[in-house]
Amino acid sequence: MKYDSYFRTVKLLSPLLCSNRLLETIAGFYLNHWWPKGDDHKEPFVRISYFVSESSVSKALSTFREIFSEKNLSIVKKSDPRPTVVAAEYGGPSYEERMRNFLSLQTQIGLELINADLLQARCLLATYRWQVRKASLPVRAHFEPTFARDSPTYNALSSSEKEQFFVDLQEWPNPPQVDWAHMMVNLVLGCDWNDVICGPSYLTPGKPLSIPEINALLKNLEFQIPLGWEPR
């Protein structure tokens, strides 16, 4: 199954990426799936992006090489760190600090959800995309039961930090560019429907899809949402 290797790699990397060994060197990181265009590979790869000060670049590169070597993971493609405005297409420079914080936080929470209960995590993000976001339903009520149960990172946040996370999760400064939630959807599902969600039929709130309707969209993702599923 094409997504097995992706989630195996994510689970293998999770404890290492969240360890003090790495977090003492970098300022934050985020993961998503990557499927090279025009490539013959049949499976998606895990892409790691991280934030690091100029003075720590050499140490960060060395630490990542050690981690990959220890776990016998190959590097398909690499790019050395460079100055980047991550929020350039997601609101602009004024959003930069917020977006970097959000990217790191949503990754840590997303990894914890994946490791705790992969099916629950994928159902949560699929129904978010096609029910909650599609119909502008309450976001916190959808996510919080699972976050509270499965994410130590979320539970360690202050009340104001939790509130800010949900504000950031809903941020969409630059349609038709994807929303910020795309990053978490991409990580947990292994995909997102970029062409659809950036179109007028999605940008205008509408009727949420039923579970069978969502399952029809999930055929290629190798899982289905159980009928009667609810966030918990």
KEKE-3310 file (N, C-alpha, C; in steps of 0.2 Angstrom, whole numbers, plus 5000, padded with zeros to 4 digits):
npx = (5004:5003:5004:5009:5023:5025:5019:5025:5038:5036:5031:5043:5052:5047:5049:5063:5063:5057:5065:5076:5089:5088:5080:5087:5095:5088:5075:5063:5051:5043:5033:5028:5019:5027:5027:5036:5035:5032:5040:5045:5043:5032:5027:5024:5035:5043:5044:5055:5055:5064:5068:5082:5095:5108:5120:5119:5118:5127:5129:5115:5114:5123:5117:5105:5110:5116:5104:5097:5106:5107:5094:5094:5089:5086:5091:5082:5081:5089:5090:5101:5099:5092:5089:5072:5056:5043:5030:5027:5018:5007:5000:5010:5025:5021:5015:5024:5031:5020:5016:5027:5027:5015:5016:5026:5020:5008:5013:5019:5008:5001:5009:5008:4995:4994:5003:4996:4983:4980:4970:4959:4965:4966:4953:4948:4954:4950:4936:4936:4940:4930:4918:4918:4926:4921:4908:4909:4908:4909:4926:4934:4926:4926:4939:4945:4941:4948:4961:4964:4963:4974:4985:4999:5006:4997:4989:4998:4998:4994:4978:4976:4986:4980:4969:4974:4980:4969:4964:4974:4974:4963:4966:4967:4973:4976:4967:4967:4977:4982:4974:4980:4977:4979:4992:4992:4982:4988:4999:4993:4984:4991:4989:4980:4966:4970:4967:4953:4949:4954:4945:4930:4918:4922:4927:4916:4905:4896:4885:4889:4898:4892:4897:4898:4899:4912:4920:4920:4929:4940:4945:4958:4966:4967:4960:4944:4931:4922:4905:4894:4904:4912:4920:4930)
npy = (4994:5011:5022:5016:5016:5030:5033:5024:5030:5042:5039:5033:5044:5053:5052:5056:5068:5076:5076:5082:5083:5087:5098:5107:5112:5117:5129:5126:5115:5107:5094:5087:5077:5072:5071:5068:5077:5070:5059:5042:5035:5026:5029:5041:5053:5058:5075:5086:5101:5114:5127:5137:5145:5155:5153:5140:5131:5122:5113:5108:5102:5091:5084:5080:5072:5062:5056:5051:5042:5033:5027:5021:5028:5035:5050:5058:5070:5085:5101:5114:5125:5141:5159:5163:5168:5161:5164:5171:5168:5166:5176:5185:5195:5200:5190:5181:5177:5172:5161:5153:5149:5142:5132:5124:5120:5114:5103:5095:5092:5085:5074:5068:5064:5055:5045:5041:5036:5032:5030:5037:5050:5053:5052:5063:5074:5073:5074:5087:5094:5092:5094:5102:5114:5116:5119:5130:5126:5125:5125:5122:5114:5103:5098:5098:5087:5076:5081:5084:5071:5064:5072:5077:5089:5098:5099:5105:5118:5135:5143:5154:5151:5140:5145:5154:5145:5139:5150:5152:5140:5142:5152:5161:5170:5172:5168:5163:5154:5140:5137:5139:5128:5118:5113:5104:5095:5090:5084:5074:5067:5064:5070:5083:5092:5102:5109:5109:5115:5128:5133:5142:5135:5129:5139:5147:5145:5130:5116:5103:5088:5071:5056:5045:5052:5059:5047:5043:5052:5048:5036:5034:5035:5025:5022:5022:5031:5026:5023:5033:5039:5050:5064:5061)
npz = (5000:4996:5005:5016:5019:5020:5032:5041:5041:5046:5059:5064:5064:5072:5087:5087:5080:5089:5100:5113:5109:5095:5096:5103:5094:5083:5079:5076:5067:5053:5045:5030:5017:5002:4985:4971:4956:4940:4943:4945:4956:4967:4979:4992:4999:5015:5019:5027:5034:5042:5055:5058:5066:5058:5063:5068:5058:5053:5063:5064:5051:5053:5064:5058:5048:5056:5063:5052:5047:5058:5058:5046:5035:5019:5010:4999:4992:4995:5002:5007:5022:5020:5019:5021:5018:5025:5026:5014:5003:5011:5017:5019:5025:5038:5044:5047:5060:5067:5058:5057:5071:5071:5062:5067:5079:5075:5069:5079:5087:5077:5074:5086:5087:5076:5080:5091:5087:5072:5062:5068:5069:5055:5051:5058:5052:5039:5040:5045:5034:5024:5031:5042:5039:5026:5028:5037:5051:5069:5074:5086:5094:5086:5085:5098:5108:5103:5103:5116:5122:5115:5113:5121:5119:5115:5127:5136:5133:5136:5141:5132:5122:5117:5111:5102:5093:5087:5081:5072:5065:5057:5048:5033:5023:5010:4998:4981:4986:4997:5013:5030:5038:5028:5030:5041:5037:5026:5032:5041:5033:5022:5010:5001:4994:4984:4972:4972:4985:4983:4974:4969:4973:4985:4993:4996:5009:5011:5011:5022:5018:5018:5027:5018:5006:5008:5010:4997:4991:4997:4992:4986:4996:5004:5016:5025:5032:5046:5046:5055:5063:5075:5081:5095)
capx = (5000:5007:5005:5012:5030:5025:5017:5030:5043:5033:5032:5050:5055:5043:5053:5069:5062:5054:5069:5080:5095:5087:5077:5092:5099:5084:5070:5056:5051:5037:5033:5022:5021:5030:5027:5039:5031:5036:5044:5043:5041:5025:5025:5026:5041:5042:5048:5056:5057:5066:5070:5088:5099:5114:5126:5118:5117:5132:5127:5109:5115:5126:5113:5100:5113:5116:5098:5095:5110:5105:5088:5095:5084:5089:5089:5080:5083:5091:5092:5104:5095:5093:5084:5066:5050:5039:5023:5026:5012:5002:4998:5015:5030:5018:5012:5029:5032:5014:5015:5032:5025:5009:5019:5030:5015:5003:5017:5020:5001:4999:5013:5005:4988:4996:5006:4991:4977:4981:4963:4956:4968:4964:4945:4947:4956:4946:4929:4937:4941:4924:4912:4919:4928:4917:4902:4910:4906:4914:4932:4937:4922:4928:4946:4947:4941:4954:4968:4964:4965:4980:4991:5002:5008:4991:4987:5003:4997:4990:4972:4977:4989:4975:4964:4978:4981:4963:4963:4979:4972:4957:4969:4967:4974:4977:4964:4966:4982:4978:4974:4985:4975:4982:4998:4990:4978:4993:5003:4990:4981:4996:4987:4975:4963:4972:4963:4946:4948:4955:4940:4924:4913:4924:4928:4909:4903:4891:4883:4894:4898:4891:4902:4899:4902:4919:4923:4921:4935:4946:4947:4965:4970:4968:4956:4938:4928:4917:4898:4893:4910:4911:4926:4930)
capy = (5000:5016:5026:5013:5018:5037:5033:5021:5034:5048:5036:5032:5050:5057:5053:5059:5075:5080:5075:5088:5082:5091:5104:5111:5115:5121:5133:5122:5111:5104:5089:5085:5072:5075:5067:5072:5077:5067:5054:5035:5032:5024:5030:5048:5054:5063:5081:5089:5108:5117:5134:5137:5151:5154:5150:5133:5127:5116:5108:5105:5097:5086:5081:5077:5066:5056:5053:5047:5036:5028:5024:5018:5032:5038:5056:5058:5076:5090:5108:5118:5131:5148:5164:5162:5171:5156:5166:5175:5167:5164:5182:5190:5195:5202:5184:5176:5174:5168:5155:5148:5145:5137:5126:5119:5117:5109:5097:5092:5090:5080:5068:5064:5061:5050:5040:5038:5033:5035:5031:5043:5056:5054:5054:5070:5079:5072:5077:5094:5097:5092:5096:5108:5120:5117:5122:5135:5124:5127:5121:5120:5108:5097:5095:5097:5080:5071:5084:5083:5064:5061:5077:5081:5096:5103:5099:5109:5125:5139:5144:5159:5148:5135:5149:5156:5139:5138:5155:5151:5134:5144:5157:5160:5177:5174:5164:5155:5150:5136:5139:5137:5121:5113:5110:5099:5091:5086:5079:5068:5063:5062:5074:5088:5093:5109:5112:5110:5119:5135:5135:5146:5131:5128:5146:5149:5140:5126:5110:5098:5082:5065:5052:5041:5057:5059:5041:5042:5056:5045:5029:5033:5036:5018:5021:5024:5034:5022:5026:5035:5041:5056:5066:5059)
capz = (5000:4994:5011:5022:5020:5023:5039:5045:5041:5051:5066:5065:5065:5077:5094:5086:5079:5095:5106:5115:5104:5089:5097:5106:5088:5078:5082:5075:5061:5051:5041:5026:5012:4995:4979:4966:4950:4935:4946:4944:4963:4968:4986:4994:5004:5020:5018:5033:5034:5049:5056:5061:5065:5053:5067:5070:5052:5052:5068:5062:5046:5056:5068:5054:5045:5061:5064:5046:5047:5064:5057:5040:5031:5014:5008:4992:4990:5001:5001:5013:5024:5017:5022:5018:5021:5024:5025:5008:5000:5016:5021:5019:5030:5044:5047:5047:5066:5068:5054:5060:5077:5070:5058:5072:5084:5072:5067:5085:5088:5072:5075:5092:5085:5071:5084:5096:5083:5065:5059:5072:5066:5048:5050:5061:5047:5033:5041:5045:5027:5020:5034:5047:5035:5020:5030:5042:5058:5075:5074:5092:5096:5082:5087:5105:5111:5101:5105:5124:5123:5112:5112:5127:5117:5116:5134:5139:5131:5141:5137:5127:5117:5113:5107:5096:5089:5083:5076:5066:5061:5052:5045:5026:5021:5003:4993:4981:4990:5002:5020:5035:5040:5023:5032:5045:5033:5022:5036:5044:5028:5017:5004:5002:4988:4983:4966:4974:4990:4981:4970:4972:4976:4992:4997:4998:5014:5009:5014:5023:5015:5022:5027:5012:5001:5010:5008:4989:4990:5001:4989:4984:5002:5008:5022:5025:5039:5048:5046:5062:5066:5077:5085:5102)
cpx = (5004:5009:5008:5019:5030:5024:5022:5036:5042:5034:5039:5054:5053:5047:5059:5068:5060:5059:5073:5086:5094:5084:5081:5096:5095:5079:5063:5056:5044:5038:5027:5024:5023:5030:5030:5036:5036:5041:5041:5041:5034:5023:5028:5032:5039:5046:5049:5059:5059:5068:5076:5092:5105:5120:5125:5117:5121:5130:5120:5110:5118:5122:5107:5104:5114:5110:5096:5099:5108:5099:5088:5089:5088:5087:5088:5082:5084:5092:5095:5099:5097:5088:5078:5060:5044:5031:5022:5020:5006:5000:5004:5020:5027:5016:5018:5030:5026:5014:5021:5030:5020:5012:5022:5025:5010:5007:5018:5013:4999:5003:5010:4999:4990:4998:5001:4985:4977:4974:4959:4958:4966:4957:4944:4949:4952:4939:4930:4937:4934:4918:4913:4921:4924:4911:4903:4907:4911:4920:4934:4933:4924:4934:4947:4946:4947:4961:4969:4966:4972:4986:4994:5004:5002:4989:4992:5002:4993:4983:4972:4981:4985:4971:4968:4979:4975:4962:4968:4977:4966:4960:4969:4967:4974:4974:4966:4972:4979:4979:4979:4984:4978:4988:4997:4986:4983:4997:4999:4986:4986:4994:4982:4972:4964:4968:4956:4945:4950:4950:4934:4919:4915:4924:4921:4906:4896:4889:4888:4893:4896:4897:4903:4901:4910:4923:4924:4927:4941:4948:4955:4969:4971:4965:4949:4935:4922:4910:4897:4899:4909:4918:4925:4937)
cpy = (5006:5021:5023:5016:5026:5037:5030:5026:5040:5045:5035:5038:5054:5058:5057:5066:5079:5079:5082:5088:5087:5098:5109:5115:5119:5124:5130:5119:5109:5099:5089:5080:5076:5070:5070:5072:5074:5061:5047:5032:5031:5026:5037:5048:5058:5069:5084:5096:5111:5124:5133:5143:5150:5151:5143:5129:5121:5111:5104:5100:5091:5081:5077:5071:5060:5053:5049:5041:5031:5024:5021:5021:5035:5045:5056:5064:5081:5097:5111:5123:5137:5153:5163:5165:5165:5158:5171:5174:5165:5170:5187:5191:5197:5196:5179:5173:5169:5161:5150:5145:5140:5131:5121:5116:5112:5102:5092:5088:5084:5074:5064:5061:5055:5044:5037:5034:5035:5035:5036:5050:5058:5056:5061:5075:5079:5076:5085:5097:5098:5093:5102:5114:5121:5121:5128:5133:5126:5122:5118:5114:5102:5094:5094:5091:5076:5074:5083:5076:5062:5066:5080:5088:5101:5104:5104:5116:5128:5140:5149:5156:5143:5139:5152:5151:5138:5144:5154:5145:5136:5150:5156:5167:5178:5168:5167:5151:5146:5139:5136:5129:5116:5110:5104:5093:5086:5082:5073:5064:5060:5065:5079:5089:5100:5112:5113:5115:5127:5137:5139:5142:5129:5134:5148:5144:5136:5120:5105:5091:5076:5061:5048:5046:5058:5053:5040:5046:5052:5038:5028:5034:5030:5018:5024:5026:5029:5026:5027:5038:5048:5058:5064:5060)
cpz = (5000:5000:5017:5024:5023:5030:5044:5046:5046:5058:5068:5067:5071:5084:5093:5084:5085:5101:5107:5111:5098:5091:5100:5100:5084:5082:5081:5068:5059:5045:5036:5021:5006:4990:4973:4959:4944:4937:4945:4951:4964:4975:4988:4999:5009:5019:5025:5032:5041:5049:5060:5060:5061:5057:5069:5064:5051:5057:5066:5057:5048:5060:5064:5050:5050:5062:5058:5046:5052:5062:5050:5035:5025:5013:5001:4988:4996:4998:5007:5015:5021:5020:5018:5022:5020:5023:5019:5004:5004:5020:5021:5025:5037:5048:5049:5054:5068:5065:5056:5066:5076:5066:5063:5077:5081:5070:5073:5087:5083:5073:5081:5091:5080:5075:5089:5093:5076:5062:5062:5069:5059:5047:5053:5056:5041:5034:5042:5039:5024:5024:5038:5043:5029:5022:5036:5049:5063:5075:5080:5094:5092:5084:5094:5109:5110:5103:5112:5125:5121:5111:5118:5125:5118:5123:5138:5138:5136:5137:5132:5121:5113:5109:5101:5091:5084:5079:5070:5062:5055:5048:5037:5023:5014:4998:4986:4983:4995:5009:5024:5037:5035:5026:5037:5042:5029:5026:5038:5039:5023:5010:5006:4995:4986:4977:4968:4979:4989:4976:4973:4975:4983:4996:4999:5003:5011:5013:5016:5020:5020:5022:5021:5006:5002:5008:5001:4987:4993:4998:4988:4990:5007:5015:5021:5032:5040:5048:5054:5066:5069:5081:5092:5105)
residu = (MET:LYS:TYR:ASP:SER:TYR:PHE:ARG:THR:VAL:LYS:LEU:LEU:SER:PRO:LEU:LEU:CYS:SER:ASN:ARG:LEU:LEU:GLU:THR:ILE:ALA:GLY:PHE:TYR:LEU:ASN:HIS:TRP:TRP:PRO:LYS:GLY:ASP:ASP:HIS:LYS:GLU:PRO:PHE:VAL:ARG:ILE:SER:TYR:PHE:VAL:SER:GLU:SER:SER:VAL:SER:LYS:ALA:LEU:SER:THR:PHE:ARG:GLU:ILE:PHE:SER:GLU:LYS:ASN:LEU:SER:ILE:VAL:LYS:LYS:SER:ASP:PRO:ARG:PRO:THR:VAL:VAL:ALA:ALA:GLU:TYR:GLY:GLY:PRO:SER:TYR:GLU:GLU:ARG:MET:ARG:ASN:PHE:LEU:SER:LEU:GLN:THR:GLN:ILE:GLY:LEU:GLU:LEU:ILE:ASN:ALA:ASP:LEU:LEU:GLN:ALA:ARG:CYS:LEU:LEU:ALA:THR:TYR:ARG:TRP:GLN:VAL:ARG:LYS:ALA:SER:LEU:PRO:VAL:ARG:ALA:HIS:PHE:GLU:PRO:THR:PHE:ALA:ARG:ASP:SER:PRO:THR:TYR:ASN:ALA:LEU:SER:SER:SER:GLU:LYS:GLU:GLN:PHE:PHE:VAL:ASP:LEU:GLN:GLU:TRP:PRO:ASN:PRO:PRO:GLN:VAL:ASP:TRP:ALA:HIS:MET:MET:VAL:ASN:LEU:VAL:LEU:GLY:CYS:ASP:TRP:ASN:ASP:VAL:ILE:CYS:GLY:PRO:SER:TYR:LEU:THR:PRO:GLY:LYS:PRO:LEU:SER:ILE:PRO:GLU:ILE:ASN:ALA:LEU:LEU:LYS:ASN:LEU:GLU:PHE:GLN:ILE:PRO:LEU:GLY:TRP:GLU:PRO:ARG)
# end
